[in-house]
Amino acid sequence: MEQPASVLSLLIVVTIAFLTPILLHRLKLNFIPVVVAEIIMGLVIGKSGFDVVHEDMWLSTLSTLGFIFLMFLSGLEIDFTAFSGGKRRSVLPNGKKEPNSFLAATLIFIGIFVFSLGLSYLFVLAGFIDSVFLMTLIISTISLGVVVPTLKEENLMKTTIGQIILLVAVIADLVTIILLAVFVSLNESGGNTWLLLILFAAGIVLYFIGKQFKSRLLLESMSKGTVQIGTRAVFMLIIVLVGLSETVGAENILGAFLAGVLVSLLSPNQELIHKLDSFGYGFLIPIFFVMIGVELDIWSLFADKKLLLLIPLLLIGLLLSKMIPVYLLKIWYSTKIVLASGFLLTSTLSLVIAAATIGERMGIITAEMSGTLMLVAVISSIFTPIAFKKLFPKEAEVDKKVKISFIGANQMTLPVSRELKSSLYEPMLYHKKMEKSEKEIANSVFELVEIEDYTLDTLAKTDALQSDVMVVSTGDQELNAALSIAIKARGVDRVIARIERPELEESLREQNIEIFSALNATKALLRALIESPNVINILTNKETGLYEINMLNEQFDGMTLRRFPFTGDVIIVRIFRGKDSLVPHGDTELMLNDRLIVTGSKEYVDELKRELEFY
């Protein structure tokens, strides 16, 4: 007789998960994170509301899987390129040089952890909780699930301040999840924390195995149709590490988080990430968040005056623990930016829920205390993004230009730099010192900077390394290869090297350096001219050329072409999505990382490119 009831409860929860984002959209409540809205809806149908859903085997299993998958996606969200120390630093509008993102973020998190420890002692002395360590983890954690979407919505992901906020959240996630696993290990497995080394060692071994097999052609051919070997490998990795983490006495969330970190390190393609996001946020994770609300009994919390007092005190504690360390940014940024950053970093959700759930299971805190901590996490996730958006100053729109540096002036780079100069591109040529007469002729036609030699140290003295794209085209191929690798290591997004030798070409491509070969380009052009002369005419015609635009603006993600507001003289000819090629029509939805092939006047193409690629 329990089976029908189980299916009924599952049906209600799944229906609520489906209706929640629709209601948010219809009621224009987009400032509330969807996961928070799901918890609120769970409150309505659970113990605090109509009490029509009760946890059973179905919901318990799916909710646990949702929690595991949430931790996996949290690990997957970490972009380890942000930890590289070679990122270039620009000058801020106030004349100060941008801070080192990683160093600033590390110092801020150390401050957050120290203040959280001090506040935790105060909460223990006040009799709210017995464990200083658990309370420190709860106060110091930051929600990536709130920080990342908010930064994307405000177009701040690629700014230095956005990177600092993101790095603080990433470091907080990494440190707190590891310390939580150590805490569990010390309290449940007799202090055998060394067993965690087995889990990390297994993770390292699996990483190298994955790296070895990632580029195999066989696996690429098995990633299509009904096989989907990449997705199967990811789920196997999750289960293996979750099982191993439980075996060594750690919490299963550490294994899931480690699986996400490993997949992130292996740099999966966007198509696989989209599949994993769709499965997690489309099915398992909403069930988990709805069930948090279902099991939360707010009325019992309000009945206990001590717990009721804890809610505002803990919210103040969360705010102070972030605001005081973040004030370090006042050295570089305005008060409004600093305050806004502090508010956003106060948001906390997933790891507080994890810590509260684990603490309750271990008997360290009561069910009522666990519910209070979860309620505080939900409240913080609602008001902190709103405060951030209100406080963060909206900068005046300026025409953003793509800075392109050509290293070496020759018969190819000279005309290309001149043709690229427009409202979108800002080309600059760097060349070794010339004769006075040559210099006068060159400067009268081109933007050209003289340098002593083609070394990284010499280029670092100029603005070359501040470019978005660098084209290395000297007369020495060995120099082109070596210089391209060094420039890429300094954090330049795109590096294009002129290389004619195949053995050099292969090694450079492995390091994400783009290759230009005059011989290959000439052969391809001649063949195309013979086979498709009209296509070549389109490509070479400046007025009706074909152009590629990457869709990187979150604002248009999921928008149909029929609703797309751009009214310029541009036609979208084709959309490439992963390995698929789509013929666009009115109901075609734009998606992040789509590559649009468009035709139209250069002026409007540049305008559309700025709209979609710069955010």
C-alpha positions as CSV (number, residue, x, y, z in Angstrom):
1,M,0.0,0.0,0.0
2,E,3.0,2.3,0.5
3,Q,3.9,2.2,-3.2
4,P,1.1,4.4,-4.5
5,A,1.7,7.0,-1.7
6,S,5.4,7.0,-2.6
7,V,4.6,7.7,-6.2
8,L,2.1,10.4,-5.2
9,S,4.6,12.2,-3.1
10,L,7.2,12.0,-5.8
11,L,4.7,13.3,-8.4
12,I,3.9,16.4,-6.2
13,V,7.6,17.2,-5.6
14,V,8.5,16.8,-9.3
15,T,5.5,19.0,-10.3
16,I,6.5,21.7,-7.8
17,A,10.1,21.6,-9.2
18,F,8.6,22.1,-12.7
19,L,6.3,24.9,-11.8
20,T,8.7,26.9,-9.6
21,P,10.8,28.6,-12.3
22,I,7.7,29.2,-14.4
23,L,6.1,31.1,-11.4
24,L,9.3,33.1,-10.8
25,H,9.3,34.2,-14.4
26,R,5.6,35.0,-14.6
27,L,5.7,37.0,-11.3
28,K,8.9,38.7,-12.4
29,L,10.7,37.5,-9.3
30,N,14.0,36.9,-11.1
31,F,16.0,38.4,-8.2
32,I,15.3,35.2,-6.2
33,P,17.6,32.3,-7.0
34,V,15.6,29.3,-8.3
35,V,17.1,27.0,-5.6
36,V,15.9,29.3,-2.9
37,A,12.4,29.4,-4.5
38,E,12.4,25.6,-4.6
39,I,13.1,25.5,-0.8
40,I,10.3,28.0,-0.2
41,M,7.9,25.9,-2.3
42,G,8.9,22.9,-0.2
43,L,8.0,24.8,2.9
44,V,4.5,25.3,1.5
45,I,3.8,21.7,0.8
46,G,5.8,20.2,3.7
47,K,5.8,20.3,7.5
48,S,5.6,24.1,7.7
49,G,2.7,24.3,5.3
50,F,0.0,21.9,4.0
51,D,2.0,18.8,5.0
52,V,1.0,16.9,1.8
53,V,4.4,15.4,1.1
54,H,6.3,12.9,3.4
55,E,9.8,11.6,2.8
56,D,9.9,7.9,1.7
57,M,12.3,5.6,0.0
58,W,11.8,7.2,-3.5
59,L,12.3,10.7,-2.3
60,S,15.1,9.9,0.1
61,T,17.1,8.2,-2.6
62,L,16.5,10.9,-5.2
63,S,17.2,13.7,-2.7
64,T,20.5,12.1,-1.7
65,L,21.5,11.7,-5.4
66,G,20.5,15.3,-5.9
67,F,22.8,16.4,-3.1
68,I,25.7,14.3,-4.4
69,F,25.2,15.7,-7.9
70,L,25.0,19.3,-6.5
71,M,28.4,18.8,-4.9
72,F,29.7,17.4,-8.1
73,L,28.6,20.4,-10.1
74,S,30.0,22.7,-7.5
75,G,33.4,21.1,-8.1
76,L,32.9,21.3,-11.8
77,E,32.2,25.0,-11.7
78,I,35.7,25.7,-10.4
79,D,37.9,27.2,-13.2
80,F,41.5,26.4,-12.2
81,T,42.9,28.8,-14.8
82,A,41.8,31.6,-12.4
83,F,44.6,30.4,-10.0
84,S,47.4,31.1,-12.6
85,G,49.6,33.9,-11.5
86,G,50.4,35.1,-15.0
87,K,47.2,37.2,-15.6
88,R,47.9,40.6,-16.9
89,R,47.0,43.6,-14.8
90,S,45.5,46.8,-16.2
91,V,45.2,50.3,-14.8
92,L,41.9,51.1,-13.1
93,P,39.9,54.3,-14.0
94,N,41.2,55.9,-10.7
95,G,44.8,55.5,-11.9
96,K,45.7,52.6,-9.6
97,K,47.0,49.3,-11.0
98,E,44.6,46.4,-10.6
99,P,45.4,44.0,-7.7
100,N,46.7,40.5,-8.1
101,S,43.4,38.6,-8.1
102,F,44.7,35.4,-6.5
103,L,46.7,37.2,-3.8
104,A,43.9,39.5,-2.9
105,A,41.3,36.6,-2.8
106,T,43.6,34.5,-0.6
107,L,44.2,37.3,1.9
108,I,40.4,38.0,2.0
109,F,39.6,34.4,2.7
110,I,42.2,34.1,5.4
111,G,40.6,37.1,7.0
112,I,37.1,35.6,6.6
113,F,38.3,32.3,8.3
114,V,39.9,34.1,11.2
115,F,36.9,36.3,11.9
116,S,34.6,33.2,11.5
117,L,36.7,31.4,14.2
118,G,36.4,34.4,16.5
119,L,32.6,34.7,16.0
120,S,32.2,30.9,16.5
121,Y,33.7,31.1,20.0
122,L,31.2,33.8,20.8
123,F,28.3,31.6,19.6
124,V,29.7,28.7,21.7
125,L,30.0,30.9,24.8
126,A,26.4,32.1,24.3
127,G,25.3,28.4,24.4
128,F,23.9,28.2,20.8
129,I,26.2,25.4,19.7
130,D,28.9,23.2,21.2
131,S,31.3,22.8,18.2
132,V,33.5,25.7,17.4
133,F,35.0,24.0,14.4
134,L,31.6,23.2,12.8
135,M,30.3,26.7,13.4
136,T,33.5,28.2,11.9
137,L,32.9,26.2,8.7
138,I,29.3,27.3,8.6
139,I,30.1,31.0,8.9
140,S,33.1,31.0,6.5
141,T,31.4,29.1,3.6
142,I,30.3,31.0,0.5
143,S,27.7,29.8,-2.0
144,L,29.2,29.4,-5.5
145,G,25.6,28.6,-6.7
146,V,24.6,32.2,-5.8
147,V,27.9,34.1,-6.6
148,V,28.4,32.7,-10.1
149,P,24.9,33.4,-11.6
150,T,24.9,36.9,-10.0
151,L,28.3,37.9,-11.5
152,K,27.2,36.5,-14.9
153,E,23.9,38.5,-14.8
154,E,25.9,41.7,-14.0
155,N,28.5,41.0,-16.7
156,L,31.3,41.0,-14.2
157,M,32.8,37.5,-14.7
158,K,35.8,38.8,-16.8
159,T,36.5,41.9,-14.7
160,T,39.2,41.9,-12.0
161,I,36.7,42.6,-9.2
162,G,34.5,39.8,-10.5
163,Q,37.5,37.4,-10.6
164,I,38.4,38.4,-7.0
165,I,34.9,37.7,-5.7
166,L,34.8,34.4,-7.7
167,L,38.2,33.3,-6.4
168,V,37.2,34.0,-2.7
169,A,34.1,31.9,-3.2
170,V,36.1,29.1,-4.9
171,I,38.8,29.0,-2.2
172,A,36.1,29.0,0.5
173,D,34.4,26.1,-1.2
174,L,37.6,24.1,-1.6
175,V,38.8,24.7,2.0
176,T,35.5,24.2,3.8
177,I,34.6,21.0,1.9
178,I,38.0,19.5,2.8
179,L,37.9,20.7,6.4
180,L,34.3,19.3,6.7
181,A,35.6,15.9,5.5
182,V,38.4,16.1,8.0
183,F,35.9,17.0,10.7
184,V,33.7,14.0,9.9
185,S,36.7,11.7,9.7
186,L,38.0,12.8,13.2
187,N,34.6,12.3,14.8
188,E,33.4,9.2,13.1
189,S,36.4,7.0,12.1
190,G,38.4,7.3,15.3
191,G,40.7,10.0,14.0
192,N,42.1,8.1,10.9
193,T,42.3,11.2,8.8
194,W,45.2,9.7,6.9
195,L,42.6,7.5,5.2
196,L,41.6,10.7,3.3
197,L,45.0,10.5,1.5
198,I,43.8,7.3,-0.1
199,L,40.8,9.2,-1.6
200,F,43.0,12.0,-2.9
201,A,45.6,9.5,-4.3
202,A,42.8,7.7,-6.1
203,G,41.7,11.0,-7.5
204,I,45.2,11.8,-8.8
205,V,45.4,8.3,-10.5
206,L,41.9,8.7,-12.1
207,Y,42.9,12.2,-13.3
208,F,46.0,10.8,-15.2
209,I,43.9,7.9,-16.6
210,G,41.3,10.4,-17.8
211,K,43.9,12.6,-19.3
212,Q,45.5,9.7,-21.1
213,F,42.2,8.5,-22.7
214,K,40.5,11.9,-23.3
215,S,42.0,12.5,-26.7
216,R,41.6,8.9,-28.1
217,L,39.7,8.9,-31.4
218,L,37.9,5.7,-30.3
219,L,36.3,7.6,-27.3
220,E,35.4,10.5,-29.6
221,S,33.5,8.2,-32.0
222,M,31.7,6.6,-29.0
223,S,30.5,9.9,-27.7
224,K,27.6,10.0,-30.1
225,G,24.2,8.3,-30.4
226,T,23.2,5.8,-27.8
227,V,26.7,5.2,-26.4
228,Q,27.5,8.7,-24.9
229,I,30.7,7.3,-23.4
230,G,31.8,10.6,-21.9
231,T,28.6,10.9,-19.8
232,R,28.9,7.3,-18.7
233,A,32.5,7.9,-17.7
234,V,31.5,10.9,-15.5
235,F,28.8,9.0,-13.7
236,M,31.2,6.1,-13.1
237,L,33.8,8.6,-11.7
238,I,31.2,10.0,-9.3
239,I,30.0,6.6,-8.0
240,V,33.6,5.4,-7.6
241,L,34.8,8.4,-5.6
242,V,31.6,8.6,-3.6
243,G,31.9,4.9,-2.7
244,L,35.5,5.3,-1.9
245,S,35.0,8.4,0.3
246,E,32.4,6.5,2.4
247,T,34.8,3.5,2.7
248,V,37.6,5.6,4.1
249,G,35.2,7.2,6.6
250,A,34.7,10.6,4.9
251,E,31.4,12.1,3.8
252,N,30.1,11.2,0.3
253,I,29.9,14.8,-0.7
254,L,33.7,15.0,-0.6
255,G,33.9,12.2,-3.2
256,A,31.3,13.9,-5.4
257,F,33.1,17.3,-5.1
258,L,36.4,15.7,-5.9
259,A,34.8,14.1,-9.0
260,G,33.7,17.5,-10.2
261,V,37.1,19.0,-9.6
262,L,38.7,16.2,-11.7
263,V,36.3,16.6,-14.5
264,S,37.0,20.4,-14.5
265,L,40.7,19.8,-14.6
266,L,40.3,17.6,-17.6
267,S,38.7,20.5,-19.5
268,P,35.5,18.8,-20.8
269,N,33.8,20.2,-23.9
270,Q,30.9,22.6,-23.4
271,E,28.4,20.0,-24.8
272,L,29.2,17.5,-22.0
273,I,29.0,20.2,-19.4
274,H,25.6,21.3,-20.8
275,K,24.3,17.7,-20.6
276,L,25.4,17.3,-17.0
277,D,23.9,20.7,-16.0
278,S,20.7,19.8,-17.7
279,F,20.4,16.5,-15.9
280,G,21.4,17.9,-12.5
281,Y,19.5,21.1,-12.4
282,G,16.6,19.7,-14.5
283,F,15.9,16.6,-12.3
284,L,17.9,15.6,-9.3
285,I,18.9,18.9,-7.7
286,P,15.4,20.5,-7.6
287,I,14.1,17.4,-5.8
288,F,16.8,17.8,-3.2
289,F,16.0,21.5,-2.6
290,V,12.3,21.0,-2.5
291,M,12.8,18.2,0.1
292,I,14.8,20.6,2.3
293,G,11.8,22.8,2.5
294,V,9.5,19.8,3.0
295,E,11.5,18.6,6.0
296,L,12.0,22.0,7.6
297,D,9.5,22.8,10.4
298,I,9.6,26.6,10.8
299,W,6.9,26.6,13.5
300,S,9.1,24.5,15.8
301,L,11.9,27.0,15.3
302,F,9.7,30.0,16.2
303,A,8.5,28.1,19.3
304,D,12.1,28.2,20.7
305,K,13.1,31.8,21.6
306,K,16.8,30.9,21.7
307,L,16.7,29.6,18.1
308,L,14.6,32.6,17.1
309,L,17.3,34.9,18.5
310,L,20.0,33.0,16.7
311,I,18.6,33.8,13.2
312,P,19.4,37.6,13.3
313,L,22.6,37.1,15.2
314,L,23.9,34.5,12.7
315,L,22.9,36.8,9.8
316,I,24.9,39.7,11.4
317,G,27.8,37.3,12.0
318,L,27.8,36.1,8.4
319,L,27.8,39.7,7.2
320,L,30.6,40.9,9.6
321,S,32.8,37.9,8.8
322,K,32.8,38.9,5.1
323,M,32.5,42.7,5.2
324,I,35.6,43.3,7.5
325,P,38.1,41.2,5.4
326,V,36.7,42.5,2.1
327,Y,37.5,46.0,3.2
328,L,41.0,45.2,2.0
329,L,39.7,46.0,-1.5
330,K,39.2,49.7,-0.5
331,I,42.9,50.1,-1.4
332,W,41.8,49.8,-5.1
333,Y,38.0,50.2,-5.3
334,S,35.3,52.6,-4.2
335,T,33.3,52.1,-1.0
336,K,30.2,51.0,-3.0
337,I,32.1,48.3,-4.8
338,V,33.6,47.0,-1.5
339,L,30.2,46.9,0.2
340,A,28.5,45.2,-2.7
341,S,31.3,42.6,-2.8
342,G,30.9,42.0,0.9
343,F,27.1,41.5,0.5
344,L,27.5,39.0,-2.3
345,L,30.1,37.0,-0.4
346,T,27.7,36.7,2.5
347,S,25.5,34.4,0.4
348,T,25.7,30.8,1.7
349,L,23.6,27.8,0.8
350,S,24.8,24.4,-0.3
351,L,27.7,23.8,2.2
352,V,25.7,25.2,5.1
353,I,23.0,22.7,4.3
354,A,25.7,20.0,4.0
355,A,27.3,20.9,7.4
356,A,23.9,21.2,9.1
357,T,22.7,17.8,7.7
358,I,26.0,16.1,8.8
359,G,26.0,17.8,12.2
360,E,22.5,16.6,12.9
361,R,23.3,13.1,11.8
362,M,26.4,13.0,14.0
363,G,24.4,14.3,17.0
364,I,26.4,17.5,17.3
365,I,23.4,19.7,16.7
366,T,19.6,19.1,17.1
367,A,17.2,18.9,14.3
368,E,15.8,22.3,15.3
369,M,19.3,23.8,15.2
370,S,19.9,22.2,11.8
371,G,16.6,23.7,10.5
372,T,17.6,27.2,11.8
373,L,21.0,27.1,10.0
374,M,19.3,26.1,6.8
375,L,16.7,28.9,7.2
376,V,19.5,31.5,7.7
377,A,21.2,30.1,4.6
378,V,18.0,30.6,2.6
379,I,17.5,34.1,3.9
380,S,21.1,35.1,3.1
381,S,20.7,33.8,-0.5
382,I,17.7,36.0,-1.0
383,F,18.8,39.4,0.2
384,T,22.5,39.4,-0.6
385,P,22.2,39.3,-4.5
386,I,19.6,42.0,-4.3
387,A,21.9,44.2,-2.1
388,F,24.8,43.5,-4.5
389,K,22.9,44.6,-7.5
390,K,21.6,47.8,-5.8
391,L,25.0,48.8,-4.5
392,F,27.3,47.9,-7.3
393,P,27.8,51.0,-9.4
394,K,26.7,50.9,-13.0
395,E,29.5,52.1,-15.2
396,A,28.8,54.2,-18.2
397,E,28.7,52.3,-21.4
398,V,31.9,52.7,-23.4
399,D,32.8,51.2,-26.8
400,K,34.9,48.2,-26.0
401,K,37.6,47.4,-28.5
402,V,39.5,44.2,-29.1
403,K,43.2,45.0,-28.7
404,I,45.3,43.1,-31.3
405,S,49.1,43.2,-31.2
406,F,51.1,42.1,-34.3
407,I,54.7,41.0,-33.4
408,G,56.7,41.6,-36.6
409,A,55.8,43.9,-39.4
410,N,55.8,42.3,-42.9
411,Q,53.7,42.0,-46.1
412,M,51.0,40.0,-44.3
413,T,50.7,41.8,-40.9
414,L,50.9,45.3,-42.3
415,P,47.8,45.3,-44.6
416,V,45.8,43.1,-42.1
417,S,46.4,45.5,-39.3
418,R,45.2,48.4,-41.4
419,E,42.1,46.6,-42.6
420,L,41.1,45.6,-39.0
421,K,41.2,49.1,-37.6
422,S,37.6,49.9,-36.8
423,S,35.2,50.7,-34.0
424,L,35.6,47.1,-32.8
425,Y,39.4,46.4,-33.2
426,E,42.4,48.3,-32.1
427,P,45.5,46.9,-33.9
428,M,49.1,47.7,-33.0
429,L,52.3,46.6,-34.7
430,Y,55.5,45.9,-32.8
431,H,58.7,45.7,-34.9
432,K,62.5,45.9,-34.3
433,K,64.1,49.3,-34.9
434,M,64.2,50.5,-38.5
435,E,66.0,53.1,-40.5
436,K,64.8,56.6,-40.1
437,S,63.3,56.8,-43.6
438,E,61.5,53.5,-43.2
439,K,60.1,54.6,-39.8
440,E,58.6,57.8,-41.3
441,I,56.9,55.9,-44.1
442,A,55.5,53.2,-41.8
443,N,54.3,55.6,-39.1
444,S,52.5,57.7,-41.7
445,V,50.3,54.7,-42.6
446,F,50.4,52.2,-39.7
447,E,50.2,52.3,-35.9
448,L,53.7,51.0,-35.2
449,V,55.9,50.7,-32.0
450,E,59.6,50.1,-32.3
451,I,61.2,47.6,-29.9
452,E,64.8,46.6,-29.2
453,D,64.3,42.8,-29.8
454,Y,61.6,40.1,-29.9
455,T,61.9,38.9,-26.3
456,L,59.2,38.6,-23.6
457,D,61.0,41.1,-21.3
458,T,61.1,43.7,-24.1
459,L,57.4,43.2,-24.9
460,A,56.5,43.4,-21.2
461,K,57.8,47.0,-21.2
462,T,55.2,47.9,-23.7
463,D,51.4,47.5,-23.7
464,A,51.6,44.4,-26.0
465,L,50.8,41.9,-23.2
466,Q,47.7,43.8,-22.4
467,S,46.2,42.6,-25.7
468,D,43.2,40.4,-26.3
469,V,44.8,38.8,-29.3
470,M,48.5,38.5,-30.2
471,V,49.8,37.5,-33.6
472,V,53.4,36.4,-33.6
473,S,54.7,36.7,-37.2
474,T,58.5,37.3,-37.2
475,G,60.7,35.8,-39.9
476,D,62.0,33.1,-37.4
477,Q,59.7,30.2,-36.9
478,E,61.6,28.9,-33.8
479,L,61.3,32.3,-32.3
480,N,57.6,32.5,-33.1
481,A,57.0,29.1,-31.4
482,A,59.0,30.0,-28.2
483,L,57.6,33.5,-28.0
484,S,54.0,32.2,-28.4
485,I,54.4,29.8,-25.6
486,A,55.8,32.5,-23.3
487,I,53.0,34.9,-24.2
488,K,50.3,32.3,-23.6
489,A,51.8,31.6,-20.2
490,R,51.5,35.3,-19.3
491,G,47.7,35.0,-19.6
492,V,46.9,36.4,-23.1
493,D,43.6,34.9,-24.2
494,R,44.4,34.2,-27.8
495,V,47.8,33.7,-29.4
496,I,48.2,33.2,-33.1
497,A,51.7,32.0,-34.4
498,R,52.9,32.0,-38.0
499,I,54.3,28.4,-38.3
500,E,55.2,26.5,-41.5
501,R,56.8,23.4,-40.0
502,P,54.3,20.6,-39.1
503,E,56.4,19.3,-36.1
504,L,56.2,22.7,-34.5
505,E,52.5,23.1,-35.3
506,E,51.4,20.0,-33.5
507,S,53.2,20.9,-30.2
508,L,51.8,24.4,-30.2
509,R,48.2,23.3,-30.8
510,E,48.4,21.2,-27.7
511,Q,49.0,24.4,-25.7
512,N,46.0,26.1,-27.2
513,I,48.0,28.3,-29.6
514,E,46.4,29.0,-32.9
515,I,48.4,28.4,-36.0
516,F,48.6,30.4,-39.3
517,S,50.5,28.9,-42.2
518,A,50.9,30.9,-45.4
519,L,51.4,27.7,-47.4
520,N,48.2,25.9,-46.0
521,A,46.2,29.1,-46.4
522,T,47.2,29.6,-50.0
523,K,46.4,25.9,-50.9
524,A,43.0,26.2,-49.2
525,L,42.2,29.4,-51.0
526,L,43.2,28.1,-54.4
527,R,41.2,24.9,-53.9
528,A,38.1,26.9,-52.8
529,L,38.5,29.3,-55.7
530,I,38.4,26.4,-58.1
531,E,35.6,24.5,-56.4
532,S,33.4,27.4,-55.1
533,P,34.3,30.8,-56.7
534,N,31.1,32.5,-55.4
535,V,31.9,31.5,-51.8
536,I,35.3,33.1,-52.2
537,N,33.7,36.3,-53.5
538,I,31.5,36.4,-50.4
539,L,34.5,35.8,-48.1
540,T,36.6,38.5,-49.7
541,N,33.8,41.1,-50.2
542,K,34.0,43.6,-47.3
543,E,30.4,44.7,-47.7
544,T,28.8,41.2,-47.7
545,G,31.5,39.0,-46.0
546,L,30.9,36.0,-43.7
547,Y,31.8,36.5,-40.1
548,E,31.9,34.3,-37.0
549,I,30.5,35.5,-33.7
550,N,30.7,33.7,-30.4
551,M,27.5,34.0,-28.2
552,L,28.9,34.7,-24.7
553,N,26.3,37.1,-23.3
554,E,24.1,35.4,-20.6
555,Q,21.4,37.9,-21.3
556,F,20.4,36.2,-24.6
557,D,20.8,32.6,-23.4
558,G,17.6,30.7,-24.3
559,M,16.2,33.6,-26.4
560,T,14.6,32.8,-29.7
561,L,15.8,34.6,-32.8
562,R,12.2,35.9,-33.3
563,R,12.6,37.8,-30.0
564,F,16.2,38.8,-30.5
565,P,16.2,42.7,-30.2
566,F,19.1,43.4,-32.6
567,T,17.8,45.3,-35.7
568,G,21.0,45.8,-37.7
569,D,21.6,44.8,-41.3
570,V,22.9,41.3,-40.4
571,I,21.6,37.9,-41.4
572,I,22.4,34.7,-39.4
573,V,23.4,32.1,-41.9
574,R,24.3,29.1,-39.7
575,I,24.6,28.3,-36.0
576,F,27.3,25.8,-34.8
577,R,26.5,24.3,-31.4
578,G,29.2,21.9,-30.3
579,K,29.5,19.5,-33.2
580,D,26.1,20.2,-34.6
581,S,25.3,22.6,-37.4
582,L,21.9,24.3,-37.2
583,V,19.9,26.2,-39.9
584,P,18.4,29.1,-38.0
585,H,14.8,30.0,-38.0
586,G,12.5,32.2,-35.9
587,D,12.0,29.6,-33.1
588,T,15.7,28.7,-32.9
589,E,17.0,29.5,-29.4
590,L,20.4,31.1,-28.9
591,M,22.6,29.2,-26.4
592,L,25.8,30.1,-24.6
593,N,28.9,29.2,-26.6
594,D,27.0,29.1,-29.9
595,R,29.1,30.1,-32.9
596,L,27.0,32.3,-35.3
597,I,28.0,32.6,-38.9
598,V,26.6,35.9,-40.1
599,T,26.7,38.1,-43.2
600,G,26.1,41.8,-43.5
601,S,27.8,45.2,-43.5
602,K,31.0,45.4,-41.4
603,E,29.6,48.2,-39.3
604,Y,26.6,46.2,-38.1
605,V,28.6,42.9,-37.7
606,D,31.0,44.8,-35.4
607,E,28.0,46.1,-33.4
608,L,26.5,42.6,-33.1
609,K,29.9,41.1,-32.1
610,R,30.2,43.7,-29.4
611,E,26.7,42.9,-28.1
612,L,27.2,39.1,-28.0
613,E,30.9,38.7,-27.2
614,F,31.5,41.5,-24.7
615,Y,29.5,41.3,-21.4
